[in-house]
Amino acid sequence: MDPIRNPFAPGAGQRPPELAGRERELRAFEVVLERVARGRPERSLVLTGLRGVGKTVLLGELRSMAVRHGWGAGKIEARPDAELRRPLSAALHRAIRDLAVRHRAPDRVESVLGVLKAFALRAAKPDAKLRDRWQPGIDVPAAQGRADSGDIEIDLVELFTDVAELAADVGTGVALLIDEIQDLGPDDVSALCASCHELSQSGAPLVVVGAGLPHVPAVLSASKSYSERLFRYARIDRLDREDADRAVLAPIDREEAGIEPEALDALFDASGGYPYFIQAYAKAAWDAAPDDPITVKDVQVAAPEAESELAVGFFGSRYERATPAEREYLLAMAELTQGRDEAASTSDVAVYLGRKPSSLSPARDSLMKKGLVYSAERGRIAFTVPHFGHYLLSRIDD
């Protein structure tokens, strides 16, 4: 098949296959947009799941939905050891610009931009030299006495309130989308929860949509005990067989090509229903197929190529971030679970390695901070990446 036409190549097609099977989440967000725009209270949303299930793609689609409804929308990706002020300022600047197109009072827009600039300027350390101070690119004077206290919790509540009121002026709302939300620092998580609580109390039209690893609910709950009332959690998981087949068939149909049923069976077995893997194996099968339709033999021939790409770009890039001690811990998890996507007992890992549990805490905590593992429940640990255990065991075999 012509590789130039490959509908599974990154960026190909109008609707990425990762969105197959996500109709429930899309419909639910449609309801959120309508309810908030009508002044009705609604909880913010948090998507949780392993890596490779399409959270980021889904988050992007939710942002597009908000924009189509006339909302202001901004999206950021949280990063470990990076404060929230700077990326959040850029995202809300984008959202305010979306709203400004519809707003009839330029002075009102400039007033809110002034508050945003005041908030953003506090990203600089008090003792930072002038040349090192970040300038947010907002061409209005910074406001005084609003969102500029330096306390992120106070400032974020004030900023969210003003931005939400600007949206209410034009009968719409604001969506702030935060990817990798588990990487926010403790102070930023606390401020985000406090701000969402204030918004829910006032019915202000601003919604936070976060996406992160399965332990995000525990992270939010540890920050604010009332967080379970602030967010609606949606677990994003692997696709079932019907949706996995649709993720393959829809792009192929758009290219007026075909695939044999046995090839669909082989693709599902290889991918496990995880959208990222579906795309990787389907792309390789398309490139390997000499003729239309794609056959089971094409999938079998293509599988080593797909696995090689995954080993480098998906698994290997993460494995390389681990230290020798952390790799030892990861391999012990893989051995104990026999490569299955299951949680391992932290005490069993210690026994397997012949070490005291306390001596392994630094390695485990560092792996959690790097996003390679998460605590499935107290005393148990699991990989954030599907099939990672299988990958680690295959390295031993090689």
N, C-alpha and C positions, 0 to 999 in steps of 0.2 A: 504494500500500500504506500502511496505517496507520503513521505514523512513531512512534506511541506503542509499537507492538509491535516496533519495529526491533530484531532480535536482535544487530545489529552495533554498536549504540550502546555507548559505554564503560560497563562494568559490567553489561551485559546478559547473560543466559544463565547457566547453571551451570558451563560449561566453556569458557573463552575460546578462540576459533579459533586463537590462537597456539600452542596445545598440540597441534594436529593434527600428526602426523608425528614426535612426540617420544616415542613409545612405547619406543624403545630406551633412551633416557636414563632414563625412569621405571622401566623394569625393572631397569636396572643399579643405580639407587639403592636399589631394593627389596632387591637382593642385599647392598648395602653395609650397610643397616640390620640385616639378619638376621645377617650375618657378625660385625659389631661387637658386637651384642647377645649373641652366643655366645662372645665373648672371642677371636675370630679377628682377626688383623691385617688392616687394609685401608687403602689410600691415601685421602687426601683428594681432592676432586674440583674441577676448574676448568673452567667452561664458557666458551668463547671464541667470538666472532663479531662481525660488524658490528652497528651499531645497526639496530633494526627487525626483528630475527629472532626476538624473543620470549624473550631470555635472562632478563629480569626476571620475566616471567610464569612461566617455567619454574622459576626460583628460588623463587618463591612457592609453587608446587605442591610442590616438594621439601620445603619447610618444612612444609606441611600433611601430607605423607606421614609425616614424622618425628613430628609431633604425634599422628597417628592410631596410630602404633606405640608411643605412650607415652613418647617421647623428650622431653627438654627441648630447646627450639629458640628461637633468637633470630636476628634478621636486621638488618643494618645496610647503609647505603650510604656507601661511602668518598667523601670530598670532597677536592679539592686543597687543600693547605696547612692541613689540619685533622688534628690528632693522633688516634690510634686509641683512646686510653684511654677517653675519655668515651663515645662511641657503643658501644664494645665492652662497657663496664661495664653500660650500659642493656640491651644484648642478652642478656648472660649473666645479669643479674638476672631477666629474663623467663624464661630457660631454667631457672634454679634454682627459680623459683616453680612452673614446670610439674612439676619433680621433687618439690618439697616436698609436693604433694598425695598422693604415693604413699609418701613416706618416713615411717617409724615413729619416728624419733628427732629430735625438734625441735631438741635441742641440737646435733646433728651439722649440721643445715641452717644453724643460726645461726652455727656456727663457720665454715662456708664463706662465708656472707654477710659475715662479718667480714673475711675475706681479700679478698673482692671489694670491700668498702668501702675497705680499705687501698689496694688497687690503684687504685680510682677517685679517691681523694683526691690521688694524685700527679699528677692531670691539672692541678692548679693550680700556677702558677709559685711557686717558693720565696718570692719577695718580694711575692706578691700580698696585698693587704689582705683582712681577714676578710670584708668585705662582697662582695668580688669572687671569693671561693672558691666553686667549684661544690659543691653538696651533692647526693650521688647518690640521696637518698631511701631509704636502707637503714637501717631502724630497729634496728640493733644496733651495739655498739661496734666500731670498726676494730681488726683484729688488729695485733699488733706483730711485726715481724721476718719477715713472710711477704708476698711480692708488693708490697713497699713500698720497695724499694731505690732507685727512681727510674730504674733501668736497665730499659727496656722489654723487653729480651730476657730478662733474668733474671726479671722480674716476671711476664711472660706465661707462661713455662714453669711457674712455680709455681702461678699461677692456674689454668691449663688442667689441671694435674695434680690439684688439689684438686676442681675442678668435675667432672672425669671420674670421680674416685673416688666422689663423691656419687652420680653416675648408676649406677656399678657396684653400689652398695649396694642398689639396687632392680632390678637386672638389666636395665638399659636403657642409653641413651647420650645424648649431647648433640650437636646439630647447630648449628654457627655458620655462618650464611650471609652472605657479604659481596658486595654488588653494587658494580660499578665498581671492582674490585680494583686496576686499574692506577693509580688515583688515590692509593693509599697512599704515604706518604713512605718514603724509603729505609730509615730505621731501623725503621719499622713492618713493612715487607716482610721485612727481615732477622729481626725478632723472630718474625713469623708462621711463617717457614720453620723457624727453630730450634725453635719449639714443636711444629710438626707432626712434625719429626724426632724429638723426644723422645717424642711420643705413639706414633709408629710403633715406636720401640724398646721401649716398655713395653707396647704393646698396649692402652693406655687407651682407653675408649669415648667418644672425642670426635672428631668429624669436621668439618673445615672445608670448606665448599662455596663456592667463589668464582665470580664471573661478571665478564667484562670483555672488552675489545677484543682483536683477534687477536694483538697483540704481547705479551700478558700472559706467555706462557711465557718470552720473552726478558727481561722485567722480573724475573721470579722467578729465572731462571738467573743474571742479572747480580748478584743479591744473594747467593745461595748456590749454589755449583757443583753441589751434590747435589740441587737442587730437582726435577730431572726424575724422581728416584726417589720423591719425596714425594707427587706429585700425578698423578692420572689426568686427562689433558686430553681434553675432548670438544668438537669443533668443531660449533657450531650454525650451520646455513646456511639458505639459502632452501629452501622446500618444493618437492618434485617435483610433477608435474602431478596425480598421484592424491591426494596429501595436500592440495594446494592446493584441489582440488575438494571434498574432504571438509570442509575448513575453511569452505567456503561452504555446502555442502549441509546439514551437520548442524544449524546454527542455523536455517536456513530450514525444514527438516523439522520442527523442534520447534514452529514456528509454523504447521505444516500448510499451508505455502505451497509454491510451486514456482519453478523457474528453467529457462529453455530451454538446451539444450546450447551453442548459439551464444553465449549470454550468458556461460556459463562460460569459453568460449574467450576472449572479449573481456576478462573480468576477469583471467584469467591473463596475457594479453599486457600489460595495463596495469600489473599489480602486480609482474610478474617473479617471482612466487612468494614475495615477502617478506611475512611475516605482517602486519606493521603496515600495509603498503599494501593487502593483501587486505581487511583490515577497513575501511580508509578508503573504498576503491572500492565494496565491497559495501554499506556503510552508505549511501553516496550513491545507489547504484542502487536500493536498497530504497525510499528516500524519493522517488525520481523516478518509480518505477513506478506508473502509475495503476491498474493491474489486476494480478491474479495469472494467469499467472506473470510473472516478470521476464524481459524480452526483451533482445536485443542492442541494440535501439534505446534502451532504458532505460539501459543501461550507457554508451552513447555520449553520451546527453544528460547523464548524471550525471558523466561524467569531468571536465569543467571545474570542477565544484563540488568534487570530491574533490581535484583538483590545486591548487585555490585554497586549500583548507584545509591541505594538505600544505605549500604554499609559505609559509604564515604560521607554522603551528605546528611543523612538523617541520624544514623546510629554513631558513626565514627566521629563526627564533629562534636558530639556530646561526650563520648568516651574520652576523647583527647583532653577535655577540660578537667578530668579527674586526676588527682595525684595518685602515686603508687598505693598509698594506704587506702584511699577511697576506691581504687580499682579492686583491691583485695576484698573490700566490703561488698562491692557490686557483684563480684564473681561468687562470693559466698551466697548471696541472695539467689543468684541464678542456679547454683548447684542445689540449694535447698528446695527451690520451686520446680526443679528439673526443666527450666526454660519456659514454664507456663506463665501466663499473665495473672499471677496470684500474689498475695501478700505473704511475706515471711515474718516469722517471729524474731524480734530483736534478740531475745535470749537464745534462740536457736542459732542465730548468726554468731553470737559470742562463743557458744559451745563448739560450733563448727571450726571457728578460727582458733580455739583454745585460748581465748582471752577473757578478761573480766568485762562485763557490759559497760562499766564506767569508762574503761580505757578506749572503747570504740565510739563513745559519744561525740568526740570532735569530728571524726570522719563522717558519721551519720549526719550531724548537724550541718556540716559543710556541703554534703551532697544534697540536703534539703534546700539549702540556700541557693545552690546552683541549679535547682529545679530538676534534678535527676531522679530523686525519690521523694515520696511523701508519706506521711503517717496515715495509713488507711484507718486505723483505730489505735487506741492506746496499746503499746507493746508490739505493734505490727508495722511493717514497712513494705512499700511496694514501689515498683518502677513507675515513673510518670510517662514513659515511652512504651507503647505496646510492642511486644515481640523483642524487647531489649534483652531479656534473659536468654532467649533463643540465640540472639546475635552473639552474646558473650560466650555461650557454650560452643558456638561454631568457630570462634576464634581459637579455642583450645584445640578443637579437632584439626584446624588448619595447621 
